[in-house]
Amino acid sequence: MGWLGDTIEAWRARRRLAREIDPRAIQRMAREIRDLAMLAAHLGPRGKDVRALIRNILAEMDRLTELTDRPEFRRLSPGKRLLLRQGLLESREQLLESIESTPSPTERIQ
């Protein structure tokens, strides 16, 4: 693959990273996590601790959505935005696991 191939591949990697840490992409992830938290609230146990945790998730995702609209967010370093994205991915996976592990409300197969 010569130097031209390496240069093109490096350019593609930079563009992919730029798309992943774009404020709009982070906003979409925050909305998705908020939706998953709402789903978990409807499906999961009704304990006081769980409700408080879900309320916190909803508030944080709303706050993050607002922050991504501000010009200060664009001034964050790519490294910090990448760490934020990684944290959002982990949160999404944890929510998906909790939703999948929720017992079925009935014993009958639908």
Secondary structure, DSSP 8 states (H G I E B T S, - for coil): --HHHHHHHHHHHHHHHHHHTSHHHHHHHHHHHHHHHHHHHHHS---HHHHHHHHHHHHHHHHHHHHHTSHHHHTS-HHHHHHHHHHHHHHHHHHHHHHHTS--S-SS--
